[in-house]
Amino acid sequence: MSAPPDLPHRTLLRRYLLAAYLLLILYASLSPFAGWQEMGLEFWAVLASPLGQTYNSFDALSNFFAYLPLGFLLALTLRSYTGSARSLLFATLLAVLLSVALEYLQMYLPHRTSSNADIVSNGIGAMVGALAALSIMPRVWFARVTQQRIEMFQRGDGVDFGLALVLLWMFAQINPSLPMLGNVFITEAAHRIFAAMPQEPFDFWASVAVALNLLMIGLLLQTLLRERRHAVFALLLILCVVALVKFIAAAVLLKSWALLLWLNSEAMLGIVVGMLLMWGISRIRAPHLLWMAAAVAFAYLVLAWLTDTGTPSAAMRLYQWRIGHLRNYNGMSQMVSVMFPLLFGVYLVWSSRRL
């Protein structure tokens, strides 16, 4: 069954999500962006080498799933301008060209290995993602979900950008090697299961960081929702989703003794204080809300700058596997956490004309 013809198909949200995901792909493919040098390799030799020569099933799956959302977002965006067949073709072709370019650049990074099998896995993942997007777009339920989103949130300057920021914030928070809403990597030394963990002093500033982080996303929701009184419920729902995904990620990725390290007392106190503050500021008028949101973002940025967050590799001992993909994942989480207050500030300036 097809979607209603009057449904607005073009949306900035898809473009913002596509741009953000492209940046994440670039980071994951080229980090740590250091040590560039000529390795004496010929790219045509890499393309012509036997498939799977230095490849395994995990590499194939990780590359497949990394490019699947890219193909999905490319097809969603392109479908607004052209037909389904062309959207599929262009989405797959653009993803393959991006993969080829990144594999070429990886030849100059000593810690990276260029592979033609990567290009094949990436291309297949992008094609499957594009097919998934094109198959759900004509569905009535997709049209209804899109319409409900339009009715639930405000319209005007910066709304789609703000919604993209909410999803970007959630991506950073589901990392199981970070405390709940925290910004400091967990680095406790490895212990046997059931062994007593060393007693750590309570970190008051960690709770402050959690409260400020929660206030940022809560204030963002208040400026986005058509009915501000629903912001607290929406925030609780987002926290439940983040906690559930974080627990699943911890169960899959972390060692057994580190399963619940992300749920510490500092995080719990910060969440409680942040929710109480959210309830207290829910009646503040819009102009004052913007100034308060700017102050919260600035305070969080200063606190994050003064706090030693560690390096992306600091929490690798928590993981069951020691593969570079996880280090890149930690690095992306750290980058998004640092950039979010700055992007939030851009959103506040942009949306000030609307509020």
N, C-alpha and C positions, 0 to 999 in steps of 0.2 A: 504494500500500500504506500502511496506516495505522500510526501509532505504537502501541506497546504501551500499554494503558489504565492500567497502574500507573506510568507514567513521571511523575515530579513536574513538573507544568506551571508552577507558580508559582515564580518565582525573583526574589530581590532584585536580582540582577545586571542584569536588564533595566531595572528601575526606576532604578538608579544610573546606568546608561548613558544612559537617557532624560533624567534630570535634568541630567547633564553636557552632553548635546548641546543641550538647551534653553538652558542658560547660554551655550554657544558661539554659538548662533543670536542670542541677545539681544545679545551682544558684537559680533558681526559686523554686526548691523543698526543698532546705535545708537552705536557708538564714533565719535568720541572722547568722547561724553557731555558735550560742552561747547558753549557758544554758543546755548543754547535761546532761541528768540524767536519771536514771532508773525510769520509770513511773508505774512499776508494771503490765504491760500488757503482754499478751501472743499473739504472732503473729498469731498462728493458730486460736485463738479465733477471731481475727480481720478478717481473711480470711473466717471463718465459720459464721460470723454474717449476719443477713438478709440484703440483698441489699437495699440501699436507706434508711436505718434507720435514718441517719442524713445527708441526701443528698438532693440536689435540682437540678432543670434543669440547672441553671447557672453553677454549679459545673460540671455537666456532659458535657455541651457544651465547657467549658473552657478546661477541660482535653482532650476532643476529639480533639479540634483544636490545642492544644499544641503538641500533638503527631502525628498529621497528617503530618506536614513537616518532622518529624523524620522518619516516615515510608517511605515517598517519597524519602528522601536522602539515606536511607539505601538501598532501592530497586535499586535506580540508581547506587549506588556503587557496590552492590552485583551482579547486572546484567552483569557487566564486567567480572565476573569470573564464573558464573554458569547460568543455565537456568531460565526461567520465574517462573516456579512453585516453584523451590527451593528458588529463590530470594524472592518471596512472603512469603514462609514459614519462612525462616530465618529472614527476616526483621520484621515480626510480632512477632516471638519468641524472638528475641533480645530486641525489644521494651517492651514486656511484662516482660521479666526478669529484665530489667532496672527499670520498674515501681515497680515490686515486691521489688527489693533491696531498692529503695528510700522510699517506704511505710514502709519498715522495719526500716530504719534509722529514719524516722519521729516519730516513737514511742518514741524516746529518746529526742525529742524536745518538750518543754512544750507548744509552740505556734502553734504546728502542730497537725493534726488529721489524723491518718492512716485509710484508708477505702478500702475495697475490691471493692467497686463501682468505685473508682478511677482507679484501675487496669483494670477493664472491659472497662471503657470509653477510657483509654489510649490505650488499645489493639485494640479496634475497630477503633480508630482514626489512629493508625499506619497501620492497615490493609488497610483501605480506601486510605491512602496516598500511600502505596506500590502499590495498584491496579492502582491508577492514574498514577504513574510513569511508570509502565509496559505497560499501555495502550497507552501512548504517545511516548515511546521510538521508536517503529517501524514506526512511522509516518514520511512521507517525510518532512513535515514542521519542525519537530524537528531536523532532520538531516541538513536541510538547515540553521536553526538558529545556530546550533553548528558550522557548517562550516563557516558561516559568522563571528562568534565570533573569530574563529581561524585566519581568514584572516584579521580581523580588528586590532587585537592586536599582539604584538611581540611574538616571541617564545624564549624559553630559561629559564635561571635561574630565579625563583621567579615570573614568570608572573601569574601563576594560584593563587599563594599566594597573589599577589597584587590585583587581581580581587576579591578574597574573602574579602580582606580588604575594598575594595570599598563598597561592599554589607553590611559589618559589620558597616561601617561608616554611611551608609544610615539608618540602623536600629536604631542607637543611635539618629539620627537627627530628626526622625519623632515623637518623644515624644512631645506631645502638652504642657507639663508643663515646657519645656525648651524653651528659646527664639530661634529664627531662627539662627542656627549654634552656639548658645551660650552654656555655660557650667555651668550656675548658675540657679538653680531652681527658678521659679517665686513663690513668697510667699506673694503677696499683700493680705491684709485683705479683707474678703468678703464684697461686697457692693450690694445694691439693683440695679437692672437693671436701666440704665439711670442716676444713681447717679454719681456725679463727683468723679473721682479717685484722691487721694492725689498726689500733684505735687512732683515727684521724681527728684533729681539732675541728670544731665547727667553723665553717667559713661564712661569715656574715655577708661579705661582698658577693659571694656566689648566689646567695638568696636574693640580694638586691638586683643582680643581673637577670635572674629568672623573672622577678616581678616586672622589671622594665621591659624585658622581652615579651612577656605576656601582655603588658599594657600597650606595646606597639601594635601587636596584631589586633588587640581588642579595639583600640582607637581607630585603626584602619577599617575594621568592620563597621564601626559606628558612622564613619563617613561614607560608606558604600551602601549600606542597607537603606531601603526606602522607609522602613519603620525602625528607628533607632532602638526602641525597647526590645527588639529581638536580638540585639548584639550579644548580650550575655549568653543567651541560649545557643546562638551560633558559635560563640567561643567555646562553650562547653562541648558542643558536638565536635568541633575541630580538635580539641584536646583529647577527646575519646578516640577519635580516628588516629591521631598521631601516636597515642599511647599503645593502641592495638597493633599498628604497623611496626612500631618500634619494638614491641615485645616479640612479634613474629620474626623481625630481622635479627634480634638478639638470639632467639632460639635457633635460627638457621646458621648465623655467622659466628657467634661468640662461643667461647669455651663454657662448659657447664658452670664453673664457679663464678663466671662473670655475667650470668644471665640477667640478674636484676641490679647490677651496679649502677645503672642509669637512673634508678629510682631511689635517690638518696634524700636525706633529711633537709638539706639546703634547697633542693628542688621543690619538695613538698611545702616548705614554709614560703618560698617565693611564690608558688602558685596560689596558696591561700591568701596571702597579702595582695597579690595582683588581682584576684577575683573580687576581694572586698573593695579595692580601689576602683575597679571597673564598675561595680554597683554604685559607688558613691559619685562617680563623675558622669553617670548616664543621663543626668538632667542638665548638664552644662550646655549652654547655647553654642551653636556651631562656630562662630568666630573665635570664642575662647577655647573651643575644642581643638582647633587647628594649632593655636599657640601652645597648648598643653602637649599635643602630639609632637610638635617640633622639639619642645623641651625634653620630652621622654626619649626621643630618638637621639638627641645630642648627648644626653646623660649616658645612654647605653653605649654610644660610640666611644665616649671618653673612658668609660669603665672597661670596655673591651680592649681599648688601646693600652690601658694601664695594667691589665691582667695578662699574665703569661698563659696563653692558650695552648702552648706546646706546638709541636710540628705534626703534620698529618701522619707521620710514621710513629708518633709517640704511643699510639694506642694499638699498634699492630700485635702486641703480645696478647691482647684480648681475643684475637680472632683464631678460629680453628685452622684457617689457611693463611699462608704468608705469600699471597700473590699481589702483584703490582696493582691490579684492578682495585683492591680495597684501599690501598694507599691513595690512589687517585680519587676514590669516593670520599675519603676523609678530607682530602685537599679541596674538593668541590664543596663539601659541607662547610668547611672553614671559610672559603671564599664567599659563599652566599651569605653566611652569617655576618661577615664584615661589610659586605656591600649592601645588605638589606637596609640598615638605617640611612645610608646615603640615597638609595633609591626611594625610600619612604619620604625623605625630605623633598626629592624631586616631585613625587606625587602630591605632597601637601601644597607646594607652590602652584602646581598645575590645577589642582582641584579648588584652590581658594576662590577662583572665579565662579565656581558652581555653588559653594556652600555659603 
